Amino acid sequence: MAIKIVQGRPDKLYKEVSSIVSKCFEGIWLAEDLLQLVKIPHENKIFLVAYDADKPVGYAFVVADYIEAVDTKIATIQEIGILPKFRKSEIAEDFLEKAITFSKANKAELLEQVVSTIDQWIIPTLVKKDLKPSEIKADREISSFNEAKLILGNIKKSPKLNVLMNQLFFKDNDNLESHIVESETDFDNLPRNDPIAFGSIISIEKADDLNKTLNELKKIDVEWDEIGITFDYMI
């Protein structure tokens, strides 16, 4: 299998992969969603496409921006999509190597990728390329304070989880408004009572603890809608 990787402008190469996006993400993420993603302005960005002969079989979208809150430039792998039959090839490794090169060229101090529930096939490759898991974010759609309080109570029952933050999310036009909650008293001080989601951010100290932390998170009496794992590579 001779794989060729082409690097170029996201708006141009998007068209090359539009037919395979839904196959890469089991129909959960569509070509229209990717199009909206590549339209978002960034200081620096690249698009990578892997071809088997002349057919696209995978893609990656990487950006780098100065983040004022942390006073540094951070590169982010916004997305890696590879057709299932090609996931055991070296395409993902090649994408990561090029993402690291891009990060260094743009003087980013950190490269990060968030792995969603359906992306976890890539975790062994990330670890192999020295990306380290730093935190897990678990989200659950809710419709009331009582539901949020129950989730919060269940999380607090697990002493093996290092919880950095619990958040309630509210709809604010097309954006999300968030509030930190650590106890039931915090609920009483919130200015509104129509939450739409609950999220927890869990710290991971080392790669070996990832599976243990995930298992503890899944033991909690909550059916999480999404579990996202952040991986970091220090430049």
C-alpha positions as CSV (number, residue, x, y, z in Angstrom):
1,M,0.0,0.0,0.0
2,A,1.7,3.2,-1.2
3,I,0.3,6.1,0.8
4,K,1.0,9.7,-0.3
5,I,0.3,12.6,2.0
6,V,-0.4,16.1,0.6
7,Q,-0.3,19.3,2.7
8,G,-2.2,22.4,1.7
9,R,-4.8,25.0,2.3
10,P,-7.8,23.7,4.3
11,D,-10.4,25.4,2.0
12,K,-8.9,23.7,-1.0
13,L,-8.2,20.2,0.3
14,Y,-11.5,20.0,2.2
15,K,-13.2,19.2,-1.2
16,E,-10.8,16.3,-1.6
17,V,-12.0,14.5,1.6
18,S,-15.7,15.6,1.7
19,S,-16.9,12.3,0.4
20,I,-15.2,10.3,3.2
21,V,-15.9,12.4,6.3
22,S,-19.0,10.6,7.4
23,K,-17.3,7.2,6.9
24,C,-14.4,8.3,9.1
25,F,-16.7,9.2,11.9
26,E,-19.5,6.7,11.5
27,G,-22.0,9.4,10.3
28,I,-21.7,11.4,13.5
29,W,-19.6,14.1,11.9
30,L,-20.4,15.2,8.4
31,A,-18.7,17.0,5.5
32,E,-20.9,20.1,6.3
33,D,-19.6,20.1,9.9
34,L,-16.0,19.9,8.7
35,L,-16.6,22.8,6.3
36,Q,-17.8,25.0,9.2
37,L,-14.7,24.0,11.2
38,V,-12.2,24.9,8.5
39,K,-13.9,28.3,8.0
40,I,-13.1,29.4,11.5
41,P,-10.2,32.0,11.4
42,H,-6.8,30.9,12.8
43,E,-3.4,32.5,12.8
44,N,-1.8,29.4,11.2
45,K,-3.5,26.3,9.8
46,I,-2.7,23.3,7.6
47,F,-4.7,20.5,6.1
48,L,-3.2,17.1,5.4
49,V,-4.7,14.5,3.1
50,A,-3.6,10.8,2.8
51,Y,-4.1,9.2,-0.6
52,D,-4.1,5.5,-1.5
53,A,-3.3,5.8,-5.2
54,D,-5.6,8.7,-6.2
55,K,-8.2,8.1,-3.6
56,P,-8.3,10.1,-0.3
57,V,-8.4,7.7,2.7
58,G,-7.7,10.1,5.6
59,Y,-7.1,13.7,6.6
60,A,-5.9,15.9,9.5
61,F,-6.6,19.6,10.3
62,V,-4.1,21.4,12.5
63,V,-4.1,25.0,13.7
64,A,-1.8,27.2,15.8
65,D,-2.9,30.4,17.7
66,Y,-1.6,32.7,20.4
67,I,-3.7,32.2,23.5
68,E,-3.8,35.4,25.6
69,A,-5.1,33.6,28.7
70,V,-1.9,31.5,29.0
71,D,0.4,33.9,27.1
72,T,1.7,31.4,24.7
73,K,1.1,29.9,21.3
74,I,-0.7,26.6,21.2
75,A,-1.1,24.2,18.2
76,T,-4.2,22.0,18.1
77,I,-5.0,18.9,16.1
78,Q,-8.6,19.9,15.4
79,E,-9.4,16.7,13.7
80,I,-7.9,13.4,12.4
81,G,-10.2,11.2,10.3
82,I,-9.0,8.0,8.7
83,L,-11.1,5.3,7.0
84,P,-11.4,2.3,9.3
85,K,-9.6,-0.1,7.0
86,F,-6.5,2.2,7.0
87,R,-6.3,2.8,10.7
88,K,-3.7,0.1,11.3
89,S,-1.4,1.7,8.7
90,E,1.2,4.5,9.5
91,I,-1.1,7.3,8.3
92,A,-1.9,8.5,11.8
93,E,1.8,8.5,12.8
94,D,2.7,10.4,9.7
95,F,0.0,13.0,10.4
96,L,1.3,13.4,14.0
97,E,4.9,13.9,12.8
98,K,3.8,16.6,10.4
99,A,1.6,18.2,13.1
100,I,4.7,18.4,15.4
101,T,6.8,19.9,12.6
102,F,4.1,22.4,11.9
103,S,3.9,23.3,15.6
104,K,7.7,23.9,15.9
105,A,7.7,25.9,12.7
106,N,5.1,28.2,14.1
107,K,6.8,28.5,17.5
108,A,4.0,26.8,19.4
109,E,5.0,25.6,22.9
110,L,2.4,22.9,23.0
111,L,0.6,20.6,20.6
112,E,-2.7,19.2,21.9
113,Q,-5.4,16.9,20.6
114,V,-8.8,16.0,22.2
115,V,-9.8,12.4,21.6
116,S,-13.5,11.9,21.6
117,T,-15.5,8.8,22.4
118,I,-15.4,7.6,18.8
119,D,-11.8,8.5,18.2
120,Q,-10.2,6.3,20.8
121,W,-8.7,3.9,18.2
122,I,-5.9,6.5,17.9
123,I,-4.8,6.5,21.5
124,P,-2.0,3.8,21.1
125,T,-0.5,5.9,18.3
126,L,-0.7,9.1,20.4
127,V,1.1,7.4,23.2
128,K,3.7,6.0,20.8
129,K,4.4,9.5,19.5
130,D,4.9,10.8,23.1
131,L,1.7,12.7,23.4
132,K,0.7,12.4,27.1
133,P,-2.9,12.4,28.4
134,S,-3.5,15.4,30.7
135,E,-7.2,15.4,31.5
136,I,-10.6,13.9,30.7
137,K,-13.7,15.8,30.2
138,A,-17.0,14.0,30.6
139,D,-20.3,15.6,29.5
140,R,-23.9,14.7,30.1
141,E,-27.0,16.4,28.8
142,I,-29.4,17.3,31.6
143,S,-32.7,19.2,32.0
144,S,-32.8,20.2,35.7
145,F,-30.8,21.1,38.8
146,N,-31.9,17.9,40.5
147,E,-30.3,15.8,37.8
148,A,-27.1,17.9,38.1
149,K,-27.0,17.5,41.9
150,L,-27.4,13.7,41.5
151,I,-24.4,13.6,39.1
152,L,-22.3,15.8,41.4
153,G,-23.1,13.5,44.3
154,N,-22.2,10.4,42.4
155,I,-18.9,11.9,41.3
156,K,-18.0,12.8,44.9
157,K,-18.4,9.2,45.9
158,S,-15.3,8.2,43.9
159,P,-12.1,9.1,45.8
160,K,-10.0,7.8,43.0
161,L,-10.9,10.6,40.6
162,N,-8.9,13.9,40.7
163,V,-11.7,16.3,39.8
164,L,-10.4,19.7,38.6
165,M,-13.8,21.2,37.9
166,N,-17.5,20.6,37.6
167,Q,-19.5,22.8,35.4
168,L,-23.1,23.5,34.5
169,F,-23.9,24.7,31.0
170,F,-26.7,26.9,29.8
171,K,-27.8,27.9,26.4
172,D,-26.9,31.5,25.5
173,N,-28.2,32.1,22.0
174,D,-25.7,30.2,19.8
175,N,-23.1,30.0,22.6
176,L,-22.8,28.2,25.9
177,E,-22.7,29.9,29.2
178,S,-20.9,27.9,32.0
179,H,-20.8,28.1,35.8
180,I,-18.5,26.2,38.1
181,V,-20.3,24.1,40.8
182,E,-18.6,22.3,43.6
183,S,-21.5,21.9,46.1
184,E,-25.2,22.2,46.4
185,T,-24.8,25.6,47.8
186,D,-23.3,26.8,44.5
187,F,-26.6,25.8,42.8
188,D,-28.5,28.2,45.0
189,N,-26.3,31.1,43.9
190,L,-26.7,30.6,40.1
191,P,-28.6,33.4,38.3
192,R,-30.7,31.0,36.2
193,N,-32.3,27.5,36.5
194,D,-32.4,26.0,33.0
195,P,-29.2,24.0,32.6
196,I,-28.7,21.9,29.5
197,A,-25.6,20.0,30.3
198,F,-23.2,18.9,33.1
199,G,-19.5,18.5,32.7
200,S,-16.6,17.3,34.8
201,I,-12.9,17.7,34.1
202,I,-10.7,15.0,35.6
203,S,-6.9,15.2,35.9
204,I,-4.6,12.5,34.7
205,E,-1.0,12.5,36.1
206,K,0.6,10.0,33.8
207,A,-0.1,7.8,30.7
208,D,-0.3,4.6,32.7
209,D,-3.2,5.9,34.7
210,L,-5.4,6.6,31.7
211,N,-7.2,3.3,31.6
212,K,-7.6,3.3,35.4
213,T,-9.1,6.8,35.4
214,L,-11.4,5.9,32.5
215,N,-12.6,2.8,34.3
216,E,-13.3,4.8,37.5
217,L,-15.2,7.4,35.5
218,K,-17.3,4.7,33.9
219,K,-18.1,3.1,37.2
220,I,-20.0,6.2,38.3
221,D,-23.7,5.9,38.0
222,V,-23.9,8.2,35.0
223,E,-24.4,7.5,31.3
224,W,-22.0,10.0,29.9
225,D,-22.9,11.4,26.4
226,E,-19.3,12.2,25.6
227,I,-15.9,11.5,27.1
228,G,-13.1,13.6,25.6
229,I,-9.4,12.9,26.5
230,T,-6.8,15.7,26.0
231,F,-3.4,14.7,24.9
232,D,-0.4,17.1,25.0
233,Y,3.0,17.2,23.4
234,M,5.5,19.7,24.7
235,I,7.5,21.3,21.9
